[in-house]
Amino acid sequence: MNGRFFYIADKSTFLRDLQAGIIEDKLVEAIGHRVSDSERASWNNSLMYFGMAIGPTSIPDDTGVALELNIPQTSKRIDVVLSGSNDEHQRNAVIIELKQWSSATSTSKDGIVNTMLGRGLRDVPHPSYQAWSYASLLTDFNEAVYTSDIELRPCAYLHNYGSTTCLWDEQYADWVQKAPVFGKTGMQELRDFISKFIRIGDSGNLILEIHNGRIRPSKHLADKVASLLDGNPEFVLVDDQKVAFETIRHRASVAEDRKQVVIVEGGPGTGKSVVAINLLASFLSDGRFASYVSKNAAPREVYAARLANTLRRTSINNLFLNSGKFMNTAPDTYNVLLVDEAHRLNEKSGFYRNQGEHQVKEIISATRTSVFFVDEDQRVTLKDIGRKDVIRQFATEFGAEVTELELSSQFRCNGQDGYLAWVDNVLQIRETANPTLAGIDFDFKVFASPAELFDAIKDKNEETNKSRVVAGYCWPWRSRRDPSAFDIEFPSFGFRKQWNLTDDGMLWLIKPESIDQIGCIHTCQGLELEYVGVIIGDDLVVRNGQVVCQPDARASQDRSVFGWKKMMRENPEETPQLLDMVIKNTYRTLMTRGMKGCYVYSTDEETQWYLRERV
């Protein structure tokens, strides 16, 4: 079932219920949980204006009317859907987004406006974009829509909006063309729009078809994701990747009988993301409702960018999901969720980490098969809780069958196996058989100047645009508020650069001009480069041969170690070990982003000598 309408009737019944004042009660009863006062006020106000718009008109009395269509995979609701057909007997569903806005201002962002919402001004989707995106979602995932002769006609009605500016600005023209927006003086235009598509009523039969339509990805969607992989050696499966791929497909095939949880463990370069993306394409081609999930936005943004020329942004957004998206998702909504970088999952969701119950639990609940790709040595914040034992615990709670797999083969270039072991040893994460890089074919260099390191990486980047410089988060993000400010500065070397977060954000790896900026752990985890340059800050230094971690050297804006002082007071025995893990894992992750080489500069001279000796 694609979703639930919380109210469905024909036009004449809807108008009688509206006049009798019982719409609100019916909606509250159907929704079944507490409804806020603002939502009640919105229904009473907006539905009254909507009723006036469709009342004494040529719109047939038996036109289907549905309110509050819940879309499971988004936890969003479509305000109004009308159903019927035109004079040529084309079946149409008119999707209407209702807004109480009285004003808005334009922004420089595509499809985004700024308006008063709640207690302050916020950037929100343009009403036309919002209505269009809901229609696109149904087109991509509702089998009744994409296999039948149903046409979706989105629009927006802002009954309090009297201005003729902003929403109709030229920059929003493409969205308004796809989903017209009608303001306070546009009631007649809204009627004309509806009448163009609904001349013959259907008593809501088309709405019921949508309601009962199965959630399955359209062939168009599956083909476009498959084309991302087709003939691309970057996504070819070999050795234990292929074994993991086929094992996971088999576990998903028996998930109707028993919920399945698969844990796939593997270090950097073992192909976790390759397996995840291949599985996404495979499950979509099978008609299964599957999505790729990650807490870190960087890999989602990069895959989305690769599909941007072939798929609508809203389609991409529903394939690549944030891990905090499942708080209100109904059980077993999905067939498969593929959770990449699962070690980065948090307990709570939301900006303040105060929403939901537990991300691992919510993901397992939301799907028949959940696949967690983990590397516990890449947990880089105090909030990272995606450990194998936590996943097993919740799998048991749901009665799920657990399968554990390991990706051990290295698929990177040169001597990566030995290099990874050396990194663990040199950062004193664990003792390995590689105390030096002797005999290991990997390009590692220690620089005495950040400028020299940067120039070396820039030279490597000339060939393929796959080399970047990253740093520990030890410098404040000043350029966030002042675009002319520099963040990482070494005056004695004539070196100053900005963090990459302002403009390029998570796409810094693939935008050529971003080579002049510095990345951090939050924008590169889960992604790979050919050469990586790493600036080690004062949060990790070497004293008398011992690696010492200093969390107070981190920038105050870095949320990775947020709250560490309070933790030290409450748990002074375990907290230092946890802080050491986070800081060492951060540099382990940064130093293992390069497939061919890693160049390093440390702000601490003793640390530089330590690294040179270990090479």
N, C-alpha and C positions, 0 to 999 in steps of 0.2 A: 504494500500500500504506500503510495507516494506521500500522503500527508492527510491531515484531518481538517475538515472545515468545521468550525465551531458553530456555524449557523448556515443553513441552506433552506431556501424557499423560492417561490416565484415572486415576481415584482409586486403583484397585488397583495399577497400575504405579507411581504416585507413592509409595504407601506402601512398596512393595518397594524402590524406589530409596532412599527415606529410611532404611529399616532397614539397607540395605546400605552406607549412608554415602557414596553417590556423587552426591548432588544437587549438592553444592558443586563437584565436579570438572566436572560437566556444564555448570553455569552459567558457571564460569570459562572453559571451552573455547568456549562459545557467545558470550560477551561479547567475547572476543578481545583484551582489553588487561588491563593489570595491575589486579588487584582488591585493595583495601586489606584489611588484617588485620581492621579493624573491620567491614567489610562481610561478610567470611567468617564472623566470629563471629556477626553478626546473622542470617545465613542458618541457621547451625547451631542457634542458640538458638530463634529465632522459628519456624522451620519444624518443629522438633521439637514445640513446643507446638501448632502448627496441625495437625500430623499426629495428635496425640492427640485434638484436638477433632473431627476428621472421621472418625477410625478406625472403631471398632466402633459404628456408628450406623446409622440408617435412610437416610442419604445413600447413594444407589446407587453401586455399585462402578464403573459406567461413566460417572459424572459427569466432565465435562471439567475438567482442572486445568492452569492455565498460570501460570508464574512470570515475573516481571520483564518486563511489557509495556512496551517502550520507546515513548514518544510523541514522534515527531520534532519537533513544533513546541514542545516544552517541555524536552527533554532529561531529563525525569523518567521514572520507571518505576513502574508499578502493581505492587505486591507479588504479589498473588494474584488470579486470576479463575477462578471456577467456572462451569460451564455445564450446563444441562439445562432441564427444564420442570416446571410444577406439575401438579396433578391435572386442571386445565382445559386442559392442553396449551399454556399460555402459556409462550413461550420466555424464559428469564431468564438473565442473567449476573450473578453475585454478585461484586462488587468488594470486596476485603478489604485494608485498610491495616494492616500489622503494625508494632507498636512495642514496644521493650524498656523504655520508661519505667517508673520505679518511683514517680515523684512529679511534680507540676506545680502551678503556682499560676495563679490567674486574673489577667487584666489588664483595663484599661478599654477595650481595643480590641476591635472586633467580630471574633469568630472567631479570636482570638489568645490563646494561653496562654504561660506562661514555664516552661521546664524545662531541666534540665542536658543540654547537648549538646556533644560534644567536650570542651573543657577549661573550659567556663564556662556560666553561665546565659544563655539566649537566648530572645527572643520568637519563637515559631513558630506556624504555623497549628494550630488545634484539630484533632485527628485526624478528627473527623467532617467538619469543613470540607474537609480535605485529600481524604478519600475521595469526598465529594460533588463537589468541583471536578474530580477526574479523570473521574468519570462524566459531568459536564456537558460537559467537553471533548469526549468521544467523541460525546455527543448532538449537539453543535453542528457537528462537523467530520467525523465518520465516516459516509459515505453508507450503509453497511450498517446502521448503528444507526438513523438517523433516517428511513430509507425502509422498514424492515422492521418486523416485529412483535416486535422484541427489546426487552426491558425491562432496564434496568441497576439493580441493587440494591446500593448502596454501604454499607459498614460499616467499623468499625475494631476491632481486637483487641489489647489491651494486656495481655499475659499476665503481666507482673510488677507491674501496677498494682493495689495492694490497697486504696487509699483509696476511699471512696465520695463524696468531695467534689471540688470544682473542675470536673472535666470534665463533671459533670452539674449544675452550677450553673444557676440560672434564666436567666442571661444567655446561656448557650449552648444553651438548650432548643430553639430553632428548628433549629440545626444538627444536634443529636442526633436530632431527629425525622426529619430528612432522611437521616441516616446514623447509625444507632445505634452506640454505642461500648460494648464489652464489656471488663471488667477481669479481674483474676486469678481472681475467684470467678464469673465469668460464662461459663465454658466451655459449660455446658448451654444457657444463653440463646443463645449463638452458634450452637450446633447447631440449636436450634429455629428461629432466624432463617433459616439456610440451608435447612433442611428445608421451611420454608413455601414456598420458591420452587423448590426442586429435589426433585421426587419421582420424576422419570424422567430417567435419564442420556441423554446424546447423544454420548458418546465424544469430546467436544471439537469437534463440528461447528460449533456456534454461535461458538466461539472462533475457528475458522478463517475464518468469515465476517467477523468483526471484523478479523481479521488482514489479510484481502485487501480490505477496504473502502477505497474511494478517499477521499483527503482532499479534501473539497469542503464549503464552508460551507452550512449548512442554509438553507432559504428563510426561516425565521423570523428567523435572524440577518441575512440580507441585507435583509429588509423593514424591520427596525428601524433599521438604519443609513440606509437610503434615507429613512425617515420623518424623520430628523434634518435632511435637506436639503429635504424636500418643502415647497414654497411659502415657503421662507425666503430672502428677498432677500440675506441675508448670504452665501449659498452659490451664487448664480446666476453662471454663467459668461458673460463678455462678451469680445469682441475677441480679443486674443492668448491669453487664458485658454482660450477655446474651441478655438483652433488647437492649443495645447499638449495639451489633453485628448484631442482626436481623434488627434493624431499619436502620443501615447503608447499609446493603445488599439491603434492599428495596429501599432506596434512589438511590443507584447505578443502580437498575433495571429500573428506569424511567429517567435516565440521558440522554438517546438519544433524549428525547423530550425537556429537559431543563437542562442546566448545574447545578450540585448539589454541594453545599458546606456544610459540616457538621462540627460543632465545638463540641468537646467532652471535657468537663472540669472535672478535678479530681485532688485531692491532692496526696501526696506520698502514695503508697500502695493500691490505688484504682483500679489498674489493667489496666492502659492505654496501656502499652506495650503489655500486654497479649491479649487485644482486637485487637490491631494492627497486631500482628503476626498471630493470628487466622484468621483475615480478609485476610491477604496476602495469606495464604494457601488456603482459601476458594475461593478467586477470581481467583487464578491460576488454581485451579481444575475446575473452570467454563470456563476456556479458555480465561479469561480476562487478558489484559495486565496491570499488577499492580506491584507497587514497594513500598518498605518501605523507607521512607526518614527521615533523621535527620541531624541537623547541627552538633551535637556532634558525634564524631566518635566512642565513647566508646560502645554504644549499637550495632551499626552496626558491629563492630569488634567481639564482643562476639557472636552474632548470626552467623556471618560468620564462626567463629571458630568451632561452633557446627556442621556446615554443611560441614566442610573442607574435611572430609573423604568420603563424598558421592557425592560432586559436584565439578566441576572445579572452580578454583578461578575466572575466567572471568565470569562464570555463576552467582556466588555469587555476584560479583561486580555490576552486572546489576539488581539484585534484591534489594540490599541495597545501596541507593544512598545518596550522599551529597546534602544538600539543595541548594548549589550554582550551581547545574548542569543544571539548566533549562533556562539559559540566552538565548540560541539559539534554544530551542526546539520549533518545529512547534506547533501551537494551536491544542489541543485535540489529541495529539499523544498517550497519555495513556488513558486507561479506568478509572483507579483508582490510586491515589497517597495517601499513608497513612503517614501523617507527624507526627512523634512522637516527643515529647519535642518541640512542635511548638513555645512555648514561647521563645525559644533560636534563632529563625530565625533572620537574619540580613537584613537591607535594601539593602546593596550592597554585592557583592560576590568578590571572589579573595583574595589573601593574603593581599593586601593593601586596601581591602574594597572599590574598585573603579570601579568595573565591574558590568554590568547589570543595571536593573532599580529598581526592588524591589522584594525580594524573594517571598513574599506572592503573589504578582501579577503574577509573572512568573509561580509559581506552579499552581495557579487557571487556568491560560491560557493553560497550558500544558496538562490538563486532563479534562475528562468529569465530574468526581467526585473527589473532594479533601476533605480529612478528616484531620482535625487539632486537635490533642490531646494537650491540654494546661493546664498549672498550672501557673498562672501569679505570684504566690509567689515563683516560682523557676527561675525568671529572675535574672541572676547573673552577667551580664556585662552591661556597659553603652550602648552597641550596640544592646542589645536584644529588638526586636520590635514586637514580635509575640503576640500582644494583641488581645483580641476578637474584639474590635472596629475597629482595622486595618483590620482584616479578613473580617468583615462585610462590611466595606467600599469597598474593592476590589470585593467582591462577588456581591455587588450592581452594580458596574461598568460593570461587565460581564453579568448582568441580570440573575445571578444564584439564585436558590432557596436555602435559608439558613435554616438548621435544627440545633438546639442546644440541646445537651444532657448533662447529669451530671452523673458522677460516684461518689457516695458518700459513699458506703459501704467499710469498711476497710477489706482487705483480708490478712493482716499481722498477726503475732502472738501476743498473750498477749494483753496488754492494749494500743494498738497503737492509738486509737481514743483520749483517754485522754492524752497520751504522746504528740501527735502532738499539741493538744491545749495548753499543758504546754510549749512546745518549743516556740510557738508563743507569749505566755505570758512572758516567762523569757527573750526572746530576745527583748521584747517590740515592737513586730511587730503589735500586737493588744491585747486588753484586752480580756481574756476568763474566763471561770468559773473554770479554773484549775491553780491557782497561785502557787500550790505546787504539788508534785507527790504523796501526801498522798492518799492511796486507789487505786493507779494505778499499775497494775501488769506489770511493765516493769523494766528491769535491767539497772538502770542508776547509774553511780558512778563518783565521782570527785577524781582525783589523784593528789598528791602533787609532783609527779616526772614523767617526760616523759618516763623514763626507766621502771618504775613500770607499767605504762599504757601499754607500748609496750609488756612487758612480759605477762600481763593479756590477751591481745588480741591474742598473739601468742599461749597461752594455749587453748583459745577457738577455734583457727584455727586447732588444732590438729585433731579434730573430722571430719570435713567436708570440710576443705579448703574454707570456706566461711566467713572468718573474716579478716579484714585489718585495717590498721591505715591510716588516712588521715589528712591533715592539711590545714590551710589557706595559701594562696600563699604569705607568708611574708619572704621567704628565697630565695635568688638567686639560679638559676640553674647552679651551677658551674660544676657539673659532665657532663654537656652537652659537654664541650670542654676538660675536663680533667677527664677521667673515674675513676681515682684514688681519685678524690676529693670528699668530703662530703658536702652535702647541708644544712641539718638541724642539727645544733650542739648545745648541751648544755654541755659545759665542766665540769661545777660543778656537773653534774649528770653522767658524763662519757658516755654521749649519743651522737651518731652521726649516721646519716642515709643519704641515697641518695633519691632524688625524683625518682619516678618509670619511668619517661618519656624516659630514654635513650634506654633501650633494650625492655622491655615488652610493653611500651606504653599503648595503650588502652586495652591490654589483661592482664593487671596486676591482675585483679580480678580472673582469672582462671588459672594462672601459679603458681604452688605451691611455687617455689623459690622466687616469688615476695613478699612474706610475710615479707621479710627483707627490703623492700623499703616502702616509704611513697607516698600515692596517693594524688591527689589534685582535685579540683572541675571539672577540665577539663577532668579527666579520670574516674570519678565515677558517674557523673550525668546521670540519666536514668537507673542505675543499682542498685541492691539490695544485701545486705550482711546479714548474721545472726547477727554478732556483728561488730560494727564499733568503732574504737578509733579515737577521734578527738583532734588534737592539735590546740588550739585557739591562734593565734598570737596577736601581738600588734595592729592589725587593728580593734580589737573589745575589748574594756575594759569597766569596770564599775567604775564610779566615783560618790560617794554619792548616790548610788542606781539607777543611771541613766546609761543606755547603751550608750557608746560613740563610734562612728565609726571614724577611723583615716586612710584615704586612703593613706597618705604618708608613712604608715608602710608596704604597699604592696611592693613586689619585683618589680624592674623596668621592669622585663621581663613579668610581668603579664599584659595581654592585657585587662583584665576585666574593669579596671578603666583608661585605656589609654586616655590621653587628659583631665583629670579631672581639672587640674590647669587652662587650657585655658577656660574650661566651667565655672569655678568659676568666672573668670574675666568677661566673657560675660553675665552670668546669675547667679549672686550671690544669688538670692532668691530661685530658684528652684533646683539648683545643689546640695546643701547639702542634701536635701530630697532624691534626686535620688541616691546619694552616699550611704546614710544610707540604702536605699532599697537594693542596690546591695550587700553591705557587710553583712547586716543581713540575706538576702536571701541565701547568700553563706553558712553561718553557719547553717541556717535552713535546707538547702539541705544536708550538710554533716552530721548533727546530726540526720537526718531521713533516712539514708541509712541502718541502722541496723533493722532487723525485730524483733530480740529478745532483743537486748541491745545496749546501747551506753555508752562508757567510755570516759571521757573528762579530758584533762590537759590544763590549761591556763598558758601562760607565765607571766600573771599578778596576783599577790597575792590577790589583792582586788577582782578581778573577780572570783578567786577560792572561796573565802569566800561567795560571792554573790550567786554562784551556789549551794554551800553546804546548805546555808540557805533556798534556794528555793526548795531543795529536801525534 
